[in-house]
Amino acid sequence: MSALVQTQPLPSFDGVSPRDALRGAFLIFDAWKLSGEDARLLLGAPPERTFYAWKKGEAARLSHDTLRRIGYIAGIFKALQILYTNQALADGWLTRPNRAFGDRPPLDRLRGGDVTDLAAVRAYLDAARAPWS
């Protein structure tokens, strides 16, 4: 096992089991209408076999990187729910062009696949909702 990627059993993530964290992420991906490949990228591009096992609810171990990514995904989802009262607008935000992302959809930034891409989109949304926080 690489020293950079440690996978260990994690009993909970802020009171949520890894299985429940993944279930929540997949519900968000469904709401956003993401392809399997986009969902895999957002989760850190795990092997396809692992990704589909997670999707079936077979998750006992997650890396800290994967849990961090799920945290960003949940934060992005929550920020969109706060900013938009219309569910369709909130769920479609990732695929609409946005001036802050070079007139490209924020999903294009997320497709970069790095955790910093998730952090950048989350930071943008947190700044946008700051007046309401």
matplotlib code that plots the C-alpha trace (Angstrom):
import matplotlib.pyplot as plt

x = [0.0, 1.3, 2.3, 0.4, -3.0, -3.9, -7.1, -8.3, -11.6, -13.3, -16.1, -17.8, -17.4, -18.9, -21.3, -22.0, -20.7, -18.6, -21.5, -24.0, -21.6, -21.4, -25.1, -25.5, -23.0, -24.8, -28.1, -26.5, -25.0, -28.5, -30.0, -27.3, -27.9, -24.1, -22.8, -21.1, -17.7, -18.3, -19.3, -16.2, -14.0, -15.5, -14.9, -11.2, -11.3, -11.4, -11.1, -14.4, -14.9, -14.5, -16.8, -19.6, -19.2, -19.6, -22.7, -24.2, -23.6, -20.6, -18.3, -16.5, -13.3, -12.7, -9.6, -9.4, -9.2, -12.5, -14.2, -12.8, -14.2, -17.6, -17.5, -16.9, -19.7, -22.1, -21.0, -21.6, -25.0, -26.0, -24.7, -26.8, -29.9, -29.4, -28.8, -31.6, -35.1, -36.0, -34.7, -34.3, -32.1, -30.0, -29.5, -28.8, -26.3, -23.3, -24.1, -24.9, -22.1, -20.8, -18.7, -16.6, -15.5, -14.5, -18.1, -17.9, -20.0, -18.6, -18.8, -16.0, -13.8, -14.8, -13.9, -10.3, -10.5, -8.3, -9.7, -8.6, -11.2, -13.9, -12.6, -12.6, -16.2, -17.2, -15.3, -17.0, -20.5, -19.6, -18.6, -21.8, -23.9, -21.9, -24.5, -27.1, -24.8]
y = [0.0, 3.4, 5.7, 8.5, 6.7, 5.1, 3.1, 2.1, 1.3, 4.5, 4.0, 7.3, 10.7, 13.3, 10.7, 9.2, 5.8, 5.5, 3.5, 6.3, 9.0, 7.2, 6.7, 10.5, 11.3, 9.0, 10.6, 14.0, 12.7, 11.5, 14.9, 16.5, 13.9, 13.2, 10.4, 7.5, 8.7, 12.2, 10.7, 8.6, 11.6, 13.5, 10.6, 10.6, 8.2, 4.9, 1.7, 1.0, -2.2, -0.3, 2.5, 0.1, -1.8, 1.5, 2.3, -1.0, -0.1, -2.3, 0.1, -0.7, 1.3, 4.7, 6.7, 10.1, 11.6, 10.1, 11.2, 14.7, 14.7, 13.6, 16.4, 19.0, 17.4, 17.7, 21.2, 22.2, 20.6, 22.3, 25.7, 25.4, 24.5, 27.7, 29.9, 28.6, 28.0, 26.3, 22.7, 22.5, 25.7, 24.3, 20.9, 22.4, 25.0, 22.7, 22.4, 26.0, 28.3, 30.6, 33.7, 32.9, 29.7, 31.2, 31.1, 27.3, 25.1, 24.6, 20.8, 21.4, 22.6, 19.6, 17.3, 18.3, 15.5, 17.1, 17.7, 21.4, 21.6, 20.6, 23.1, 25.9, 25.4, 25.1, 28.3, 30.1, 29.0, 29.8, 33.3, 33.7, 32.7, 34.7, 37.5, 34.8, 32.9]
z = [0.0, -0.9, 2.0, 0.3, 0.2, 3.4, 3.5, 6.9, 8.5, 9.6, 12.1, 11.3, 9.5, 11.7, 13.0, 9.6, 8.6, 5.4, 3.8, 4.6, 3.4, 0.1, -0.1, 0.5, -2.3, -4.7, -3.9, -4.7, -7.9, -8.9, -8.1, -10.2, -13.0, -13.2, -15.4, -13.7, -15.0, -13.6, -10.2, -10.2, -10.9, -8.1, -5.7, -6.7, -9.7, -7.8, -9.9, -11.6, -9.6, -6.4, -7.6, -8.5, -5.3, -3.5, -5.6, -4.5, -0.8, -0.3, 1.5, 4.6, 4.0, 2.6, 2.3, 4.0, 0.6, -0.4, 2.8, 2.3, -1.3, 0.0, 2.5, -0.3, -2.4, 0.5, 1.2, -2.5, -2.4, 0.9, -0.4, -3.5, -1.5, 0.5, -2.5, -4.7, -3.4, -6.7, -6.6, -10.4, -10.3, -7.5, -9.1, -12.5, -11.4, -12.0, -15.7, -16.5, -17.8, -15.1, -15.6, -12.5, -14.2, -17.5, -18.9, -18.5, -16.3, -12.8, -13.5, -16.0, -13.1, -11.0, -13.9, -13.2, -10.7, -8.0, -4.5, -5.0, -7.8, -5.3, -2.8, -5.3, -6.3, -2.6, -1.7, -4.5, -3.3, 0.4, -0.6, -2.6, 0.4, 2.9, 3.2, 4.3, 6.7]

ax = plt.figure().add_subplot(projection="3d")
ax.plot(x, y, z, "-o")
ax.set_aspect("equal")
plt.show()
